[in-house]
Amino acid sequence: MQKLDPKLKDRMESLTGNSHPVLITCHDDCDLLMDHLNKNGVMVDDNMAEIQLLVADLTSRQIEDLLNHDTVAQIALDDDGSVFQ
């Protein structure tokens, strides 16, 4: 399974300067990922730790950074939160 959802990848390529509403799925406990995001100034919109899912608006650079994080299983476009800016 790829970590980056193809729809999100397409959006990142076409809207390079915008933030993107994403769903981040964690392999295990999301606490380490939450700490990493908080240290980098990212506000998590929703933390559903019980199902290992975080919801946030991230820039392309932040998404690329998370792809290298061991805790991240997948980053997908949050279609319900998609708003073109």
Backbone as JSON, one array per atom type, in Angstrom:
{
  "sequence": "MQKLDPKLKDRMESLTGNSHPVLITCHDDCDLLMDHLNKNGVMVDDNMAEIQLLVADLTSRQIEDLLNHDTVAQIALDDDGSVFQ",
  "N": [[0.85, -1.19, 0.0], [0.54, 2.18, -0.85], [1.76, 5.09, 0.77], [0.85, 7.63, 0.13], [-2.12, 8.91, -1.0], [-3.43, 8.68, -4.29], [-5.27, 10.67, -5.26], [-4.75, 12.8, -3.54], [-2.09, 13.27, -4.15], [-2.34, 14.2, -6.81], [-3.77, 16.56, -6.31], [-1.88, 17.95, -4.79], [0.04, 18.44, -6.72], [-1.32, 20.11, -8.5], [-2.23, 22.24, -6.95], [-0.08, 23.74, -5.62], [0.61, 25.78, -3.78], [-1.28, 25.78, -1.8], [-2.96, 24.71, 1.26], [-3.9, 21.4, 2.26], [-6.72, 19.42, 2.96], [-6.48, 16.66, 4.97], [-6.55, 13.13, 5.81], [-4.94, 11.29, 8.17], [-3.63, 8.21, 8.68], [-2.51, 6.15, 11.26], [0.03, 3.72, 12.1], [0.34, 2.62, 14.66], [0.05, 3.77, 17.92], [-1.03, 7.1, 17.89], [0.17, 9.14, 19.29], [2.96, 9.8, 19.14], [3.1, 10.85, 16.58], [1.32, 12.98, 16.85], [2.77, 14.56, 18.65], [4.97, 15.2, 17.01], [3.67, 16.69, 14.99], [2.61, 18.82, 16.52], [4.98, 20.03, 17.46], [5.83, 21.11, 15.1], [4.06, 23.09, 14.63], [1.54, 22.43, 13.66], [-1.94, 22.38, 13.64], [-4.12, 19.97, 14.7], [-7.15, 19.02, 13.44], [-8.98, 17.06, 14.19], [-8.73, 14.38, 16.4], [-8.8, 11.13, 16.34], [-7.98, 8.91, 18.06], [-8.7, 6.38, 18.91], [-9.33, 4.99, 16.62], [-7.05, 5.27, 15.23], [-6.61, 7.63, 13.63], [-6.05, 10.83, 12.27], [-7.07, 14.17, 11.56], [-6.3, 16.89, 9.55], [-5.17, 20.08, 8.19], [-2.74, 20.39, 5.87], [0.31, 21.59, 4.41], [1.93, 20.98, 1.23], [4.63, 20.51, 1.67], [4.64, 19.76, 4.39], [3.19, 17.4, 4.23], [4.9, 15.82, 2.65], [7.0, 15.62, 4.46], [5.79, 14.06, 6.47], [5.48, 11.64, 5.15], [7.84, 10.33, 5.51], [7.78, 9.6, 8.11], [7.76, 7.06, 10.47], [5.47, 6.22, 11.86], [3.28, 6.87, 10.3], [0.81, 5.45, 8.32], [-0.83, 5.93, 6.1], [-1.65, 8.75, 4.05], [-4.36, 10.55, 3.12], [-6.56, 12.34, 0.91], [-8.99, 14.37, 2.35], [-11.97, 14.22, 1.34], [-14.43, 15.29, 2.14], [-13.66, 17.61, 3.38], [-12.6, 19.15, 1.41], [-11.85, 22.18, 0.01], [-11.47, 24.51, -2.42], [-9.07, 26.98, -2.53]],
  "CA": [[0.0, 0.0, 0.0], [1.26, 3.44, -0.9], [1.43, 6.0, 1.86], [0.2, 8.84, -0.38], [-3.31, 8.68, -1.81], [-3.27, 9.28, -5.63], [-6.04, 11.92, -5.39], [-4.03, 13.83, -2.81], [-0.9, 13.56, -4.95], [-2.78, 15.06, -7.92], [-4.12, 17.88, -5.76], [-0.64, 18.6, -4.39], [0.72, 18.88, -7.93], [-2.06, 21.19, -9.15], [-2.43, 23.35, -6.02], [1.16, 23.66, -4.86], [0.72, 26.77, -2.71], [-2.4, 25.68, -0.87], [-2.97, 23.62, 2.22], [-4.75, 20.31, 1.8], [-7.39, 18.71, 4.06], [-6.04, 15.27, 4.89], [-6.78, 12.12, 6.83], [-3.67, 10.61, 8.41], [-3.8, 6.95, 9.37], [-1.3, 5.76, 11.98], [0.23, 2.28, 12.29], [0.16, 2.28, 16.07], [-0.4, 4.9, 18.71], [-0.85, 8.37, 17.19], [0.76, 10.14, 20.17], [4.24, 10.26, 18.61], [2.8, 11.69, 15.42], [0.73, 14.22, 17.38], [3.9, 15.34, 19.18], [5.72, 15.7, 15.86], [2.86, 17.74, 14.35], [2.54, 19.97, 17.43], [6.3, 20.68, 17.45], [5.97, 21.81, 13.83], [3.03, 24.12, 14.56], [0.34, 21.96, 12.95], [-3.14, 22.17, 14.45], [-4.9, 18.81, 14.27], [-8.58, 19.34, 13.52], [-9.68, 16.0, 14.91], [-7.85, 13.29, 16.82], [-9.61, 9.94, 16.61], [-6.94, 7.96, 18.44], [-9.25, 5.03, 19.06], [-9.28, 4.33, 15.31], [-5.74, 5.63, 14.68], [-6.84, 8.56, 12.53], [-5.95, 12.26, 12.55], [-7.56, 15.03, 10.49], [-5.6, 18.17, 9.61], [-4.86, 20.79, 6.95], [-1.28, 20.39, 5.76], [0.91, 22.03, 3.15], [2.6, 19.89, 0.51], [5.9, 20.25, 2.35], [4.34, 19.02, 5.62], [2.78, 16.06, 3.82], [6.11, 15.12, 2.25], [7.72, 15.32, 5.69], [5.12, 12.96, 7.18], [5.66, 10.39, 4.42], [9.05, 9.7, 6.04], [7.56, 9.29, 9.52], [7.45, 5.62, 10.6], [4.14, 6.01, 12.42], [2.26, 7.13, 9.28], [0.46, 4.34, 7.43], [-1.34, 6.5, 4.86], [-2.17, 10.11, 4.05], [-5.36, 10.61, 2.05], [-7.34, 13.56, 0.79], [-10.28, 14.37, 3.05], [-12.9, 14.74, 0.33], [-15.48, 16.09, 2.79], [-13.09, 18.88, 3.78], [-11.94, 19.8, 0.28], [-12.32, 23.51, -0.39], [-10.44, 25.14, -3.23], [-8.83, 28.33, -2.04]],
  "C": [[0.89, 1.24, 0.0], [0.82, 4.32, 0.26], [0.64, 7.2, 1.38], [-0.92, 8.47, -1.34], [-3.14, 9.37, -3.18], [-4.06, 10.59, -5.83], [-5.34, 13.08, -4.69], [-2.77, 14.23, -3.59], [-1.24, 14.48, -6.11], [-3.1, 16.46, -7.44], [-2.86, 18.65, -5.38], [0.1, 19.16, -5.61], [0.01, 20.06, -8.58], [-2.24, 22.42, -8.26], [-1.23, 23.41, -5.07], [1.23, 24.62, -3.68], [-0.34, 26.67, -1.64], [-2.16, 24.62, 0.21], [-4.01, 22.6, 1.74], [-5.41, 19.63, 3.01], [-7.08, 17.21, 3.93], [-6.5, 14.43, 6.07], [-5.47, 11.35, 6.96], [-3.95, 9.37, 9.24], [-2.48, 6.54, 9.98], [-1.22, 4.23, 12.07], [-0.13, 1.88, 13.71], [-0.48, 3.47, 16.78], [-0.09, 6.21, 17.98], [-0.15, 9.43, 18.03], [2.09, 10.68, 19.65], [4.04, 11.19, 17.41], [2.2, 13.02, 15.85], [1.83, 15.13, 17.93], [4.69, 15.98, 18.05], [4.96, 16.86, 15.19], [2.82, 19.0, 15.22], [3.86, 20.74, 17.45], [6.53, 21.49, 16.19], [4.83, 22.8, 13.59], [1.77, 23.72, 13.81], [-0.79, 21.76, 13.94], [-3.9, 20.98, 13.88], [-6.36, 19.13, 14.51], [-9.36, 18.31, 14.33], [-8.7, 14.88, 15.2], [-8.74, 12.12, 17.21], [-8.66, 8.79, 16.92], [-7.46, 6.53, 18.53], [-9.29, 4.27, 17.73], [-8.02, 4.71, 14.54], [-5.85, 6.55, 13.46], [-6.75, 10.0, 13.03], [-6.46, 13.02, 11.33], [-6.89, 16.39, 10.64], [-5.53, 18.8, 8.23], [-3.35, 20.93, 6.91], [-0.84, 20.95, 4.41], [1.57, 20.82, 2.48], [3.91, 19.51, 1.19], [5.67, 19.43, 3.62], [3.94, 17.58, 5.3], [4.0, 15.23, 3.44], [6.96, 14.74, 3.46], [7.11, 14.11, 6.4], [5.28, 11.62, 6.47], [6.88, 9.62, 4.93], [8.91, 9.28, 7.51], [7.08, 7.84, 9.64], [6.04, 5.34, 11.08], [3.02, 6.13, 11.39], [2.06, 5.91, 8.39], [0.0, 4.87, 6.08], [-1.79, 7.94, 5.1], [-3.1, 10.22, 2.85], [-6.06, 11.97, 2.06], [-8.66, 13.4, 1.53], [-11.28, 15.03, 2.12], [-14.0, 15.6, 0.93], [-14.97, 17.47, 3.16], [-12.48, 19.66, 2.64], [-12.62, 21.11, -0.08], [-11.19, 24.14, -1.19], [-10.31, 26.59, -2.8], [-8.38, 29.23, -3.16]]
}
